Amino acid sequence: MTAESDEILYRPGDISFDGTFRKGVILPLFHSQSTIIRRLEYCGGVEPNTIAQNVIVKENVIGVRPSVAPFFRMGTFTFIPDTATLNRILRATTHNLSCPPDERIGFRDIPEFADCQYTLFIRHSFQGTIHLCNPKTGQITTHRSPYPALPRFTLPCNPWIAAVAAFKHLIFRLDPPDFPLLFRIGRLVFHADLPKYFCMVPDPDPPSLADTSSSEEPLVESSVSGSTNTRKRKREEGEPNPGVAEWVRETQEINFLRLRPNDVGKYADERSTSPESIIRRDARQAPWLELAKVKCPQIVARITTSLEEEEEEAALPEVEAKRRRLC
């Protein structure tokens, strides 16, 4: 038995900032309204809306801890597939873009993908402490910048989707890292010319407030293997759909994690093809408030507290004037 076969592969859920590993969320790599998802589906050898219609599928998700989820969404943390897998993806993508649509290779039809190992890429600007939990022994280790001894990882998602997701995060950096294979794949997908029939298929509807499905499900178990039905039963009836918050954030260019009081994204429960302007009004009257309570309660608490303090400060002169009149 080789040393490589004895290597323990960590999972995304084994990463934490505070050293605790009790809760987690399932994070989609692509959302249904992503502008690149149609090209990803064609280059990946599947039919339109295969991923977009239901983004909570094994090929498109990773299970992470809530504290690190924003860093994966922003691309501060990114998983890079190994070189052998990237070469296989590049060959398949090139083939799919040069052959008839019915001769494409599907990303689900490549058994070698099951052996893919990933490297965790961390932006140089991140200097925080990372805790890792050994998936076999439960031992927790601490890692500090520049993180010289990080292990390799295994992911539940498909390497093809993971590679394009990594490219999406890295390409817009001012100092993109040197991943030539990854960048060749990403550019092929981003600039792919699609057949007319593929472009004419309607996009799936955006999530609705009344919809019980979610683009970011809570993890009941520590691993990604928990059943979707179990997770849905854990969610209270009538609870707002967090998937709407993701859709608003993506299509309206709103980041709930960076909201300031009174900076409210215009919300509409219907498809949007261009970013809407930001409007100003009382955040507590905003239609996304119930969604934000689920998505980021700490932000809602700060907004509510800040607004109440502003109102109290504004009322102080009037209260003082009344007190003087009574005296």
N, C-alpha and C positions, 0 to 999 in steps of 0.2 A: 504494500500500500504506500503510495507516494505522499510526500508532505503536503502537496497541493490538494490531494483528495481528503486529507485530514483537516484542511482549513475550515474554520467555522465562518459561515457567511451570515452577516448581520442583516436585519430587516429595517426598513425606514422607521417602524415603530419602536426600535431599540435606541433611538436618539432622543435625548431630553436635555433641557437646560437646567432643570432644578433637581435632577436625580430621581424623580418619581416617574413611574410608568403605569399608572392605574387607568387613565382615560385616554381616549384617542378619537380621531375622526378619519373618515375615508375622504381623501382629497382627489378629485378628478384632475387629470393632466390637461384635458381639453373640455371646455363647456360647449353646450349645444349651439350657442350663438357665435362661436369663434369663427373668424373669417377664413381661417386656414383649414378648418376641419373637412371641407369638401375635397380639397386637394389631397389631404392626408388619406381620406377614404379611397380616392381613385388610385393614388400611388401605392396604397397598401393592398390593392387587389380586391376590395370589397365594394358592395353596392352603395348608392347614396343613402345617407341617414343611418347606416349600420351603427355608427358610433353616436352621431348627433341625436338620434331618436331616444337613446337611453345611455347617458354618459356614465351611469353607475354600472359598469360592467368590468369584469376582472381585467380586461386588457387595458383599461383607461384609468385605473385608480391605484393609489398607494395609501397605506394606513400609517398615519403619523400622529404624534402627540400634539395637542392643541397649541402648546407654546411655540413649537417649531413650524406649524402649518403656514403662518404668514411668510416665513423665510423661504419656503418652497414656492409659494405663490409668486413672490417677488423675484425669484431666481437667485437669491443669495446662496441657497443650497440647490444643487442640481446633480442628478445622477447621470453618469456617462457610461454607456454600455462598453464592454470590452472590445478590443480591436478586431478580433475574429468575427464577432457579431456585427460590428459596423461594416466590415467588408461584405458580409452576407446581405445586409440591408441595402448597401450601395448597389450590388449586382442586381438584386431583385427590383429595386426602384428603377434602375436604368432599363431593365427588361420591360417592366410594366408601362413605361412611357414610350416604348418603341414597338410594342406589339398590339394586335387587335384587343379591344377591351375584354373579350371572352377568353383570352389566353393569359391574362394577368395571373401572377402568383399572389395568393392571399397571405396576409401576415399571420393568419392562424394556421397556415399549412406548412410551416417551416419548423420541424421538430427540434432542430439545433438550438432554437431560441430558448428552450427549457434549461440549457446549460449556461445561459448568459450570466456573467458577473459584472457588477457595477462598481465604479469608483465614485465616491462622494466629492464633488467639486465645490469648494467654498470660496466665495469672493474674498479678495485680499482685504477689503474694507471691514470684514467681520472679524472681531477680535474676542468674541465671547468664549466662555468655557462650555464645553460639550461633555455630556455624560452619556456613556454607552452601556447598555445592559447585555451581557453575553446571553444569547438566546438558549444556550444549553445549560450553563451553570448558574445563571442569574447574577453573576458577579458584575458589579458596576465599576467602570473605569472612567477616569477623568482625562480629558484631552484639552490642551491649550494651544493657542496660535504659536507657530504655523501648522499645527496638527500633523506632525511627521509620521505618526504610527497608526493612522486610521485603517480599519479592516476593510475588506471588500463586502459588497452587499448583494443580496438577492431580492428581486422585486416581483410582486404578483402581476404587474402590468406587462404588456407586450413590448419588447425592446424597440420595435419599429416606432411605436407611439412615443416611448420614452426618449428616443433619439431626437425626434422632431420637436418634442417639448423642450428638451435641453437646448437645441439650436435656437428655438424661439426666445429663450431667456438670454442666451449668450450673444446673439448677433447684434443686439442693440446697445451693447456696452461700448463705452469709449475705448476701452482697451481689451477687446475680445481675446480670450486665451487661444492657444494654438492647438486646435483639434481639427486637422485638415479633413479627415474622413467624415466626421460629424458635420462639418460645414458644407462639404460636397453634397451630402444627403439632404441637408436642410435647404440648400439653394435649389436642388432639383425639385423638391416638393413645393417650395414657395413660388417658384416660377413655372410650374407645370401648366401646360395647355390642356384643358379638359375637353372631351367630346361634348357636342351640343346637348345630347340627351342627358348627360350627367349634370350639366349646369341647369337644366330646365326642371329638374325635380324640386318641388317646393321644400323649403327649409322646415324643420319641425317647429311647432308653436313654442314660444317662450313659456317658462313656468308661470303658473297662476297662483294667486294668494290662496285659492281654495284647493289647489293641488296638494295631494298628500305625498307626492314623490319629492325627492330632494337631490340637489347636485352635490350636497356635502352631508353625508350621513354620519351620525355618531357611531363610534365603535363601542359595542357593549363588551367585547372581549379584547384581550391584549393583542391578539393577532388579527389578521385580515380575514380569517376563515369564518368569522361569525356570520350567520345567515342574515340575509336582507330582511326576511320576515320578522326575525327576532328584533332587529334594530327598529323596524317600523312599529312593532308593538310597544317598544319602550317609549316611543314618542307620544305625547299626550294628544288626545283627539282635539282637532280644531287649532292646533298650534300652527302659526304661520310657517310657510314653506321657506326655509333658508335658501333654497335654490333661487328664489326671486331676488334675494339680496345679491347673490353672485351675478345674476343676469344684469341687474341694475348697475352693479359696480363695473362690469365689463363693457356693456353697451353705452352707458352714460359717462364713462370715464370717472367714476366715483370710487374712492377707496375708503371703506368704512373705518379702516384702521387709522386713517389720517383726517377724519372729519373734525372740523372745528365747529363750535356752537354757531348755529344759524346758517352754516353752509350746507345746503340741502340739495341733493340731486333731484331733479324733476322725475317723478315716477309715473309710468303708465303701464298697465298690465297688457301690453300688446307689443308686437314686433317693432323694433326701432333699427333703422339702417345707418343712422348717423348720430354722433354725440349731441345731446341736448345741452343747452347752456345751463349753467348753475344759477339758481335763483335764491334769493334771500328771504327767509321768513322764520317764524318761531319754530325751532326744530321739534318742539313737542307736538306741533300740529301736522308734522310731516307724515305722509302716508307710508313711509318706510320705517317708521318708528317701531311698530310691532315686529317687523322683520329684524331690525337692528337689535332688539331685545334678545332675540334668539342668536343672532350672528355674533354680536360683540357687546354683551351687557355692560362691560367696563366702560365702553365709549358712551353708551346711553347714560350711565350714572354720572360721568363727567359733564356731559352736555346738560343734563337736568340740573345738577348742582350748580353749574356755572350760571345758567339762566336764572335760577332762583336767587343766587347771590346778586346778580345784576338788578333784578327787580327790587330786592331789598334795599340795595344802595340807592336806586332811583327814588324809592319811597321815603328815604330818610329825611330829606329836607321838608317834605310835606308833614311828616309825623312831628318833626321838631317845631314847625310853625304852629301846629295845633296845640302842642304842649305849652308853648309860650302864651298863646291866647288864653288858655285855661288858667295860667298863672296870673 
